[in-house]
Amino acid sequence: MAQVPNLDNAPINLKSLRDQSQKELITILKNIRGKKCLVIDPKLGGSLSLIVQSSLLKEHGAELRHLNAEPVQTDCTKVVYLVRAQLDLMKFICSHIHHDISKGIQREYFVYFVPRRAVVCEKILEEEKIHHLLTIGEYPLYLIPLDEDVLSFELDVAYKEHLVDGDTTSLWHIAKAIHKLEFSFGLIPNVRAKGKASVRVADILNRMQSEEPVNTSEQTGVPEINTIILLDREVDMITPMCSQLTYEGLLDEFLGINNGAVELDSSIMGVQQEGKKIKVPLNSSDKLFKEIRDQNFEVVVQVLRQKATSMKQDYTEMQTTNQTVSELKDFVKKLNSLPEMTRHINLGQHLTMFTSKPSFLARLDMEQTLVEAESYDICFEYIEEMIHKQEPLINVLRLLILFSITNSGLPKKNFDYLRRELLHSYGFEHIATLNNLEKSGLLKKQETKSNWITIKRALRLVVEDTDTANPNDISYVFSGYAPLSIRLVQHAIRSGWRPIEEILKLLPGPHSDIKRGGFSSSPSLDSLNGSLHNSDKVVDGRRSLVLVVFIGGVTSAEISALRFLSAQEGMAYDIIVATTKIVNGSTLTETFVEKLG
């Protein structure tokens, strides 16, 4: 199955976006005549695989290499570097060129920055006295469609850069990407934002519109995207720290989904090749995955069992009775879905090894206790014991962040004690990690009484008796906890944020609500209560669109909850998600990890 996802069913024409990115890359290659060696920043490699098949690059005369410290081994006289604007990558390029010069190898060098060039990087190239040997350009890849309703800016450390380093480059990047979207799909009339970074992105977006205006819909008809909701990850750091319980969420938690695929030992997938790893693509081109990805894992196990049983029965009937031609045809059709079934039965079986462990079940219990925030001592002792047992540091930090946020920090005595125990247990080089977490407010001393219980009750975040098999609420994705971030989106869509204004003020960061362009007459979300306004329908009868943007990352479980909302009866909108990166609690926490020395 192709790694490049099928976008035919996307609510807006994402295929045209992808084709445009593909065309821009091919144009770069075409303009450099003859054979060339394309040296790709490894972090970009995965992103590019979602846009263009490597065979197409080879057709345009490109030999492919990954960028690392080793000099490039190639017979090509033209070397093209495709890189993010990062200092360590510039050092690799400099050392490659110095190596070639010392060996008397003559080549032409091209550096294309993704998505745009940076002065500091070019300074390094000048200092190393190689700038004059390079042809420098840009490949403006701001947004990558991961699936038919998910876009990624691929900014994996944006949250840490903004909160800890005070670096706001990524916010400009996000605004630029949204503005590019508007050139394709029209000016977005309603912009809602919650959180420091989100409000800032909304401001930058308005500035870009005044400097480089997109035609408003007076000239172009109804805009395809009616509303954009920008949310800071900082507004809800509780959700990503909880273990996701949807099928796709668990695959990410335990196996790590990268660029829409998991990589695992071939033996797990029933292929007997000693020590060989295989990549399994996970996107909606796989019909069975599309059906089960958003379900709670308990239900997925039953669904797979039912499908396998029914196929077995069909097979038995085939052998014992005479079938008509049309019955045979139906059976063959079912057989076509066998590879997908085998794939997910293997993956499901492998996941069960993790989800049935007592340690995982104990962790889920503890997360629930932390979210309910009513048993401080039990939680404190559990985390203390984890530290003394030297459980993986990331697992400890995830629960500690959850503990700190639900309690609005820890009392000074407990805070100092746990900090000291962590450093004793895991080594003093982790002091930088703890400082990063403190600086970002994820781990702090308690200064005011926590308002988490008020927020939790007002937004009904803990739902008793959640039915995971026939869910009627988004809480099914965490078996009883409704993600705060998605509750905010739910309110924004159903009745606007005005009724929950007081609760919004209790959450981190400011919020804003802007109407743009000549749209004062178009109904805002405030007037929508789930009924569809005629003026909100796109011309050809499709539902209007809401773009939900997560700055700092979103989990698969939250995306599943949004798909669930979008599928509800009486829902007036299709929802598309854009995010700096798809994350889970561990990958998000890892961005703050920094070892001294």
PLY file of the C-alpha trace (Angstrom):
ply
format ascii 1.0
element vertex 597
property float x
property float y
property float z
element edge 596
property int vertex1
property int vertex2
end_header
0.00 0.00 0.00
1.32 3.42 -0.92
2.77 5.58 1.81
1.29 8.69 0.13
-2.24 8.97 1.59
-5.30 9.06 -0.66
-6.98 12.48 -0.33
-9.95 11.96 -2.65
-12.50 12.13 0.19
-11.10 15.25 1.88
-13.75 17.91 2.66
-11.64 20.47 0.74
-9.27 19.92 -2.15
-6.15 18.94 -0.19
-4.91 17.06 -3.22
-4.37 20.37 -5.03
-2.23 21.54 -2.06
-0.14 18.40 -2.22
0.18 18.56 -6.01
1.38 22.15 -5.70
4.11 21.14 -3.21
5.12 18.26 -5.45
5.29 20.53 -8.49
7.45 23.09 -6.65
9.96 20.37 -5.70
10.07 18.90 -9.22
10.61 22.41 -10.64
13.65 22.85 -8.39
15.08 19.58 -9.73
14.23 20.40 -13.36
16.02 23.74 -13.12
19.25 21.99 -12.15
20.04 20.20 -15.40
21.49 16.71 -15.64
22.22 14.21 -12.88
22.32 15.52 -9.31
22.66 14.14 -5.83
19.73 15.26 -3.62
20.89 15.28 0.01
17.86 15.40 2.30
17.71 16.48 5.93
16.58 13.19 7.63
13.77 15.00 9.49
12.35 16.10 6.12
12.63 12.64 4.59
9.46 11.34 6.24
7.50 14.49 5.38
8.53 14.28 1.73
7.42 10.64 1.54
3.85 11.91 2.17
4.07 14.29 -0.80
6.08 12.58 -3.50
7.13 9.01 -4.33
10.93 8.67 -4.36
10.68 7.07 -7.83
9.44 10.41 -9.20
12.51 12.21 -7.82
14.76 9.59 -9.42
12.98 10.09 -12.75
14.16 13.71 -12.65
17.80 12.67 -12.38
18.12 12.72 -8.57
20.23 10.28 -6.58
18.90 10.31 -2.99
21.03 10.59 0.18
20.33 11.45 3.79
22.31 14.33 5.28
24.72 13.38 8.09
28.28 14.15 9.20
29.82 11.79 6.61
30.92 13.38 3.28
28.59 12.66 0.35
29.75 9.70 -1.76
28.52 10.29 -5.32
29.74 10.59 -8.92
27.37 13.54 -9.53
28.96 16.92 -10.12
25.89 18.70 -8.72
24.89 18.37 -5.07
21.53 19.73 -3.90
20.90 20.08 -0.15
17.27 20.19 1.00
17.33 21.25 4.66
15.50 23.00 7.51
17.18 26.21 8.65
19.11 24.65 11.54
22.64 25.47 12.64
23.85 21.88 13.13
22.83 21.05 9.54
24.85 24.03 8.24
27.91 22.59 9.96
27.44 19.28 8.10
27.19 21.12 4.76
30.33 23.17 5.54
32.34 20.08 6.47
31.20 18.28 3.25
32.33 21.17 1.05
35.65 21.61 2.91
36.23 17.86 2.46
35.57 18.12 -1.31
37.92 21.12 -1.64
40.70 19.33 0.27
40.36 16.30 -2.05
40.29 18.54 -5.16
36.73 17.43 -6.07
34.93 20.07 -8.14
31.18 20.28 -7.74
28.29 22.73 -7.98
26.40 23.14 -4.70
22.78 24.17 -4.15
21.11 24.71 -0.76
17.31 24.89 -0.59
15.91 25.91 2.78
12.54 24.46 3.89
10.29 26.41 4.21
12.43 29.59 4.10
16.02 30.78 4.43
17.37 32.18 7.70
19.98 34.91 8.16
21.79 33.05 10.98
22.31 29.99 8.75
23.70 32.05 5.90
26.03 33.80 8.39
27.60 30.43 9.23
28.10 29.67 5.53
29.78 33.07 5.14
32.00 32.60 8.20
33.13 29.24 6.82
33.97 31.03 3.53
31.77 28.80 1.36
28.72 31.04 0.84
30.01 32.19 -2.56
30.19 28.56 -3.77
26.48 27.98 -3.15
23.31 28.73 -5.05
20.71 29.37 -2.33
16.94 29.00 -2.67
13.78 28.13 -0.76
11.28 25.28 -0.96
8.16 26.75 0.71
6.71 23.57 2.25
4.59 24.90 5.13
1.85 22.31 5.39
1.69 18.54 4.80
-1.57 16.59 4.45
-1.19 13.50 6.69
-4.69 12.29 5.85
-7.97 13.47 4.39
-8.80 15.59 7.48
-5.39 16.18 9.10
-2.67 18.67 8.15
0.69 19.07 9.85
3.09 22.02 9.98
5.78 19.49 11.07
7.18 21.75 13.80
8.00 19.17 16.46
9.64 21.48 19.01
7.42 24.55 18.47
5.82 24.29 21.93
9.13 24.11 23.80
10.70 26.85 21.63
7.84 29.20 22.39
7.41 28.45 26.11
11.02 27.91 27.19
13.25 29.71 24.68
10.83 32.57 23.90
11.41 31.85 20.19
8.30 32.79 18.18
9.56 31.82 14.69
7.13 28.89 14.59
4.16 31.23 15.15
5.04 33.20 12.01
5.39 29.86 10.18
1.88 28.74 11.30
0.29 32.07 10.30
2.06 31.89 6.92
0.74 28.35 6.34
-2.84 29.40 7.16
-2.51 32.47 4.92
-1.32 30.20 2.07
-4.41 28.04 2.67
-6.56 31.16 2.33
-5.09 31.90 -1.09
-6.41 28.49 -2.17
-9.75 28.41 -0.32
-10.71 32.03 0.39
-10.40 34.35 3.39
-11.61 32.66 6.61
-14.26 35.02 8.06
-14.32 33.91 11.72
-11.16 33.51 13.81
-11.37 32.24 17.40
-8.20 31.91 19.47
-7.40 30.76 23.01
-3.90 30.96 24.51
-0.91 33.31 24.16
0.50 31.70 21.00
-2.92 31.38 19.34
-3.87 35.02 19.89
-0.45 35.99 18.54
-0.96 33.83 15.41
-4.38 35.45 14.86
-2.69 38.89 15.03
0.08 37.89 12.59
-2.56 36.46 10.25
-4.40 39.80 10.23
-1.15 41.65 9.56
-0.39 39.32 6.64
-3.87 39.92 5.27
-3.35 43.70 5.33
0.11 43.41 3.69
-0.79 40.72 1.13
-4.58 40.54 0.91
-6.57 37.47 -0.09
-9.65 38.52 -2.07
-12.62 38.56 0.29
-15.63 36.53 -0.66
-17.49 39.49 -2.15
-15.41 38.76 -5.24
-15.03 34.99 -4.84
-18.31 33.70 -3.38
-18.66 31.87 -0.04
-15.31 30.98 1.56
-14.72 27.22 1.81
-13.55 27.43 5.43
-16.09 29.27 7.59
-14.19 29.37 10.89
-10.76 28.75 12.30
-10.33 27.83 15.98
-6.75 28.27 17.23
-5.87 26.47 20.48
-2.63 26.51 22.45
-1.47 23.17 23.79
-0.76 25.08 27.01
-4.52 25.60 27.49
-4.90 21.85 27.99
-1.78 19.91 28.94
-3.87 17.38 30.87
-5.19 15.53 27.82
-1.83 14.62 26.19
-0.43 13.40 29.52
-3.24 10.80 29.81
-2.89 7.43 28.04
-4.98 7.38 24.86
-7.37 4.44 24.59
-8.39 4.58 20.93
-6.83 2.09 18.51
-4.73 4.69 16.69
-3.86 6.42 19.98
-2.54 3.20 21.52
-0.56 2.38 18.37
1.14 5.75 18.77
1.67 5.36 22.54
3.31 1.92 22.27
4.74 1.65 18.75
5.18 5.31 17.74
3.47 6.46 14.53
5.81 8.54 12.37
4.64 10.25 9.18
1.57 8.05 9.05
3.35 4.69 9.52
4.63 2.39 12.28
7.90 0.54 11.94
8.21 -2.83 13.66
9.81 -6.25 13.51
8.58 -8.21 10.53
7.88 -11.23 12.80
5.05 -9.26 14.50
3.36 -8.92 11.12
3.74 -12.65 10.43
6.63 -12.22 7.96
9.50 -14.55 8.77
12.60 -12.50 8.01
15.09 -12.53 10.85
15.68 -9.09 12.39
14.07 -7.22 9.48
11.94 -4.14 10.20
8.90 -3.33 8.09
6.88 -0.13 7.75
3.12 -0.41 8.06
1.26 2.63 6.64
-1.71 3.80 8.70
-4.09 6.12 6.89
-7.62 6.13 5.52
-6.57 4.48 2.24
-6.79 1.33 4.40
-10.60 0.86 4.59
-10.52 -1.29 7.73
-8.20 1.14 9.53
-10.53 4.00 8.61
-13.39 2.08 10.22
-11.62 1.17 13.50
-8.92 3.82 14.06
-11.15 6.12 16.18
-12.82 3.40 18.25
-11.92 2.52 21.81
-9.46 -0.41 21.68
-11.79 -2.68 23.72
-14.33 -2.40 20.87
-11.69 -2.88 18.13
-10.75 -6.29 19.53
-14.42 -7.38 19.32
-14.86 -5.96 15.79
-11.80 -7.85 14.50
-12.98 -11.04 16.17
-16.44 -10.73 14.54
-14.95 -10.09 11.09
-12.63 -13.09 11.37
-15.48 -15.35 12.56
-17.77 -14.28 9.72
-15.06 -14.92 7.14
-14.45 -18.37 8.60
-18.17 -19.16 8.33
-18.25 -17.99 4.70
-15.28 -20.20 3.95
-16.96 -23.25 5.53
-20.16 -22.57 3.55
-18.09 -22.36 0.37
-16.78 -25.86 0.94
-20.05 -27.49 1.98
-22.68 -25.98 -0.32
-23.04 -25.19 -4.02
-22.67 -21.44 -4.52
-24.24 -19.30 -7.24
-21.91 -17.12 -9.33
-23.00 -13.93 -7.53
-22.37 -15.57 -4.10
-18.91 -16.57 -5.31
-18.33 -13.01 -6.44
-19.28 -11.66 -2.98
-16.94 -14.14 -1.32
-14.01 -13.11 -3.55
-14.78 -9.48 -2.72
-14.50 -10.34 0.98
-11.21 -12.14 0.34
-9.80 -8.89 -1.04
-10.03 -7.38 2.44
-8.04 -10.27 3.93
-4.61 -8.52 3.87
-6.07 -5.56 5.81
-7.67 -7.88 8.34
-4.46 -9.86 8.81
-2.53 -6.61 9.27
-4.82 -5.29 12.02
-5.24 -8.64 13.77
-1.42 -8.81 14.03
-1.17 -5.21 15.26
-4.08 -5.68 17.67
-2.56 -8.85 19.09
0.77 -7.06 19.58
-0.94 -4.13 21.36
-2.75 -6.51 23.72
0.65 -7.55 25.09
1.05 -3.99 26.40
-2.53 -3.20 27.39
-2.97 -6.37 29.47
0.08 -5.67 31.67
-0.80 -4.95 35.33
1.62 -1.96 35.24
-0.39 -0.34 32.40
-3.72 -0.91 34.16
-2.30 0.53 37.40
-1.11 3.56 35.48
-4.59 4.10 33.98
-6.08 3.97 37.49
-3.56 6.54 38.68
-4.26 8.87 35.73
-7.97 8.71 36.57
-7.24 9.51 40.22
-5.06 12.46 39.15
-7.74 13.82 36.80
-10.38 13.54 39.51
-7.93 15.46 41.77
-9.43 14.32 45.03
-6.73 12.05 46.55
-3.53 14.11 46.80
-1.59 11.77 49.11
-2.24 8.61 47.08
-0.95 10.35 43.93
2.09 11.78 45.68
3.10 8.37 47.07
2.60 6.65 43.70
4.94 9.11 41.93
7.47 8.90 44.77
7.49 5.10 44.44
7.97 5.34 40.64
11.06 7.49 41.22
12.50 5.07 43.77
11.91 2.12 41.41
13.67 4.14 38.68
10.86 3.68 36.19
11.57 5.35 32.80
12.03 9.07 33.44
9.51 10.09 30.74
6.77 7.99 32.41
7.48 9.68 35.75
7.51 13.18 34.24
4.20 12.57 32.42
2.42 11.78 35.70
4.26 14.54 37.54
3.10 17.13 34.96
-0.48 15.82 35.32
-0.15 16.05 39.12
1.26 19.58 39.02
-1.37 20.95 36.59
-4.43 19.46 38.30
-3.18 20.85 41.64
-1.99 24.18 40.22
1.50 23.24 41.39
2.85 21.30 44.39
3.31 22.67 47.92
6.92 23.90 48.32
7.94 21.06 50.65
6.66 18.32 48.26
8.02 20.15 45.21
11.55 20.43 46.62
11.47 16.83 47.85
10.39 15.28 44.50
12.83 17.48 42.58
15.70 16.33 44.81
14.65 12.65 44.56
14.44 12.87 40.75
17.98 14.26 40.49
19.34 11.62 42.93
17.63 8.81 41.06
18.20 9.82 37.43
21.35 11.94 37.65
22.07 15.64 38.12
22.42 16.17 34.37
18.59 16.27 34.31
18.52 19.58 36.15
18.21 21.30 32.75
15.10 19.21 31.96
13.47 20.17 35.27
14.33 23.83 34.66
12.65 23.64 31.22
9.50 22.16 32.78
9.48 24.88 35.47
10.06 27.64 32.95
7.12 26.44 30.88
4.88 26.23 33.96
4.33 22.47 33.58
5.99 21.77 36.92
5.73 24.42 39.61
5.35 25.35 43.26
1.80 25.93 44.37
1.01 29.63 44.80
-2.78 29.68 44.48
-5.56 27.20 45.12
-6.26 24.96 42.11
-9.34 25.72 40.03
-9.22 22.40 38.18
-12.23 20.95 40.03
-14.35 23.98 39.01
-13.26 23.61 35.35
-13.79 19.84 35.41
-17.36 20.17 36.74
-18.39 23.14 34.61
-17.27 21.44 31.37
-18.34 17.93 32.48
-14.91 16.46 31.81
-15.31 13.32 33.92
-18.21 11.25 32.60
-19.43 8.30 34.66
-20.59 5.11 32.87
-19.08 5.94 29.50
-20.33 3.47 26.90
-17.26 2.76 24.75
-19.16 0.45 22.35
-21.95 2.93 21.46
-20.50 6.23 22.56
-22.73 9.28 22.96
-19.94 11.56 24.18
-16.31 12.31 23.30
-15.22 10.89 26.69
-15.09 7.40 25.12
-11.59 8.15 23.74
-10.16 8.09 27.29
-12.78 5.71 28.76
-14.45 8.34 30.94
-12.44 11.56 30.57
-13.59 14.06 27.93
-10.56 15.94 26.53
-10.75 19.56 27.71
-9.43 20.86 24.37
-12.25 19.16 22.45
-14.91 20.29 24.95
-13.77 23.86 24.13
-14.15 23.18 20.39
-17.55 21.58 21.05
-18.74 24.73 22.87
-17.27 27.01 20.19
-19.25 25.18 17.51
-22.51 24.60 19.39
-23.13 27.87 21.19
-20.00 30.01 20.97
-17.62 30.74 23.84
-19.69 33.51 25.40
-21.69 31.19 27.73
-18.42 29.70 29.10
-16.46 32.98 29.22
-15.88 32.70 33.00
-14.40 29.19 32.63
-12.20 30.31 29.69
-10.70 32.97 31.99
-9.60 30.22 34.42
-7.56 28.53 31.67
-4.06 29.74 30.63
-3.71 32.67 28.21
-6.03 35.28 26.66
-8.78 34.57 24.13
-9.99 36.52 21.12
-12.79 36.41 18.60
-12.33 38.25 15.31
-14.59 38.78 12.29
-12.61 39.49 9.13
-13.21 40.88 5.66
-16.66 41.98 4.54
-18.42 39.31 6.53
-20.27 41.16 9.25
-23.46 39.89 7.66
-22.50 36.21 7.66
-23.67 34.33 10.76
-20.88 33.84 13.27
-20.60 30.67 15.30
-22.29 32.47 18.18
-25.61 32.28 16.37
-25.19 28.63 15.46
-26.69 26.10 17.80
-26.21 23.03 15.69
-28.86 23.95 13.14
-27.54 24.54 9.66
-27.93 28.07 8.29
-28.48 28.20 4.56
-25.84 30.88 4.16
-23.38 28.54 5.86
-23.79 25.82 3.29
-21.18 25.78 0.59
-22.72 26.24 -2.85
-22.80 22.58 -3.91
-24.61 21.45 -0.77
-21.57 20.35 1.24
-21.36 21.24 4.92
-19.39 24.29 5.91
-15.92 23.76 7.33
-14.22 24.47 10.65
-10.43 24.33 10.77
-9.15 23.51 14.27
-5.47 24.41 14.73
-3.45 23.03 17.65
-0.30 25.01 18.40
2.05 22.69 20.28
0.67 19.38 19.06
-2.46 17.23 19.15
-2.97 13.58 20.09
-4.61 10.96 17.87
-7.33 10.53 20.52
-8.27 14.22 20.27
-8.50 13.92 16.47
-10.77 10.87 17.00
-12.97 12.92 19.36
-13.27 15.66 16.70
-14.24 13.07 14.05
-16.86 11.78 16.49
-18.26 15.33 16.94
-18.32 15.91 13.20
-20.30 12.69 12.64
-23.04 13.61 15.15
-26.58 14.13 13.94
-27.49 17.80 13.55
-23.83 18.80 13.37
-23.50 21.71 10.94
-19.82 21.38 10.14
-17.08 19.22 8.75
-13.91 19.53 10.82
-10.33 19.58 9.58
-7.39 19.50 12.01
-4.08 21.28 11.55
-1.29 20.83 14.07
2.36 21.60 14.64
2.84 17.84 15.13
0.87 14.75 16.14
2.10 13.97 19.65
1.53 11.74 22.63
2.46 12.45 26.26
5.90 10.90 25.86
6.95 12.60 22.62
5.68 15.94 23.96
7.54 15.55 27.27
10.71 14.50 25.40
10.88 17.90 23.70
11.65 19.40 27.15
14.36 16.86 27.99
17.84 18.34 27.93
20.90 16.76 29.50
23.74 18.90 30.74
27.11 17.99 29.30
0 1
1 2
2 3
3 4
4 5
5 6
6 7
7 8
8 9
9 10
10 11
11 12
12 13
13 14
14 15
15 16
16 17
17 18
18 19
19 20
20 21
21 22
22 23
23 24
24 25
25 26
26 27
27 28
28 29
29 30
30 31
31 32
32 33
33 34
34 35
35 36
36 37
37 38
38 39
39 40
40 41
41 42
42 43
43 44
44 45
45 46
46 47
47 48
48 49
49 50
50 51
51 52
52 53
53 54
54 55
55 56
56 57
57 58
58 59
59 60
60 61
61 62
62 63
63 64
64 65
65 66
66 67
67 68
68 69
69 70
70 71
71 72
72 73
73 74
74 75
75 76
76 77
77 78
78 79
79 80
80 81
81 82
82 83
83 84
84 85
85 86
86 87
87 88
88 89
89 90
90 91
91 92
92 93
93 94
94 95
95 96
96 97
97 98
98 99
99 100
100 101
101 102
102 103
103 104
104 105
105 106
106 107
107 108
108 109
109 110
110 111
111 112
112 113
113 114
114 115
115 116
116 117
117 118
118 119
119 120
120 121
121 122
122 123
123 124
124 125
125 126
126 127
127 128
128 129
129 130
130 131
131 132
132 133
133 134
134 135
135 136
136 137
137 138
138 139
139 140
140 141
141 142
142 143
143 144
144 145
145 146
146 147
147 148
148 149
149 150
150 151
151 152
152 153
153 154
154 155
155 156
156 157
157 158
158 159
159 160
160 161
161 162
162 163
163 164
164 165
165 166
166 167
167 168
168 169
169 170
170 171
171 172
172 173
173 174
174 175
175 176
176 177
177 178
178 179
179 180
180 181
181 182
182 183
183 184
184 185
185 186
186 187
187 188
188 189
189 190
190 191
191 192
192 193
193 194
194 195
195 196
196 197
197 198
198 199
199 200
200 201
201 202
202 203
203 204
204 205
205 206
206 207
207 208
208 209
209 210
210 211
211 212
212 213
213 214
214 215
215 216
216 217
217 218
218 219
219 220
220 221
221 222
222 223
223 224
224 225
225 226
226 227
227 228
228 229
229 230
230 231
231 232
232 233
233 234
234 235
235 236
236 237
237 238
238 239
239 240
240 241
241 242
242 243
243 244
244 245
245 246
246 247
247 248
248 249
249 250
250 251
251 252
252 253
253 254
254 255
255 256
256 257
257 258
258 259
259 260
260 261
261 262
262 263
263 264
264 265
265 266
266 267
267 268
268 269
269 270
270 271
271 272
272 273
273 274
274 275
275 276
276 277
277 278
278 279
279 280
280 281
281 282
282 283
283 284
284 285
285 286
286 287
287 288
288 289
289 290
290 291
291 292
292 293
293 294
294 295
295 296
296 297
297 298
298 299
299 300
300 301
301 302
302 303
303 304
304 305
305 306
306 307
307 308
308 309
309 310
310 311
311 312
312 313
313 314
314 315
315 316
316 317
317 318
318 319
319 320
320 321
321 322
322 323
323 324
324 325
325 326
326 327
327 328
328 329
329 330
330 331
331 332
332 333
333 334
334 335
335 336
336 337
337 338
338 339
339 340
340 341
341 342
342 343
343 344
344 345
345 346
346 347
347 348
348 349
349 350
350 351
351 352
352 353
353 354
354 355
355 356
356 357
357 358
358 359
359 360
360 361
361 362
362 363
363 364
364 365
365 366
366 367
367 368
368 369
369 370
370 371
371 372
372 373
373 374
374 375
375 376
376 377
377 378
378 379
379 380
380 381
381 382
382 383
383 384
384 385
385 386
386 387
387 388
388 389
389 390
390 391
391 392
392 393
393 394
394 395
395 396
396 397
397 398
398 399
399 400
400 401
401 402
402 403
403 404
404 405
405 406
406 407
407 408
408 409
409 410
410 411
411 412
412 413
413 414
414 415
415 416
416 417
417 418
418 419
419 420
420 421
421 422
422 423
423 424
424 425
425 426
426 427
427 428
428 429
429 430
430 431
431 432
432 433
433 434
434 435
435 436
436 437
437 438
438 439
439 440
440 441
441 442
442 443
443 444
444 445
445 446
446 447
447 448
448 449
449 450
450 451
451 452
452 453
453 454
454 455
455 456
456 457
457 458
458 459
459 460
460 461
461 462
462 463
463 464
464 465
465 466
466 467
467 468
468 469
469 470
470 471
471 472
472 473
473 474
474 475
475 476
476 477
477 478
478 479
479 480
480 481
481 482
482 483
483 484
484 485
485 486
486 487
487 488
488 489
489 490
490 491
491 492
492 493
493 494
494 495
495 496
496 497
497 498
498 499
499 500
500 501
501 502
502 503
503 504
504 505
505 506
506 507
507 508
508 509
509 510
510 511
511 512
512 513
513 514
514 515
515 516
516 517
517 518
518 519
519 520
520 521
521 522
522 523
523 524
524 525
525 526
526 527
527 528
528 529
529 530
530 531
531 532
532 533
533 534
534 535
535 536
536 537
537 538
538 539
539 540
540 541
541 542
542 543
543 544
544 545
545 546
546 547
547 548
548 549
549 550
550 551
551 552
552 553
553 554
554 555
555 556
556 557
557 558
558 559
559 560
560 561
561 562
562 563
563 564
564 565
565 566
566 567
567 568
568 569
569 570
570 571
571 572
572 573
573 574
574 575
575 576
576 577
577 578
578 579
579 580
580 581
581 582
582 583
583 584
584 585
585 586
586 587
587 588
588 589
589 590
590 591
591 592
592 593
593 594
594 595
595 596
